[in-house]
Amino acid sequence: QVQLVESGGGLVQAGGSLRLSCVASGRASGNYAMGWFRQAPGKERAFVAFINWSGGNTDYRDSVKGRFTISRDNAKNTVYLLMNSLKSEDTAVYYCAAGGIGGRATEAYEYWGQGTQVTVSS
């Protein structure tokens, strides 16, 4: 079992930055691929970014490429999402996820955090 706790969300003006953190605890938490997803009101949960267990492979949805950066510190069992040049359409609840496979599909992840709200004002 792996527990995930996100933090770092909040209210920011358009063009600003936030850094989300996700701390993992539990069995072999450092061996999982990690992902960030987001869910806006009335919409389905959507892929944002992925990083494999070593940090050597990353992937992003097109709308955040060049603005968001995913990284991880396995010594701290923590994954980060640095979000720059934020836009109003980035407003959503952001979820951290851990899975043996990872990737863009929600089904590839076994464990989920509780989410952290990001609100971007225009």
Buried (B, 14 or more C-beta within 10 A) or exposed (E): EBBBBBBBBEEBEBEBEBBBBBBBEEEEBBEBBBBBBBBBEEEEBBBBBBBBBEBEEEBBBEEBEEBBBBBBEBEEBBBBBBBBEBBEEBBBBBBBBBBEEBBBEBEBBEBBBEBBEBBBEE
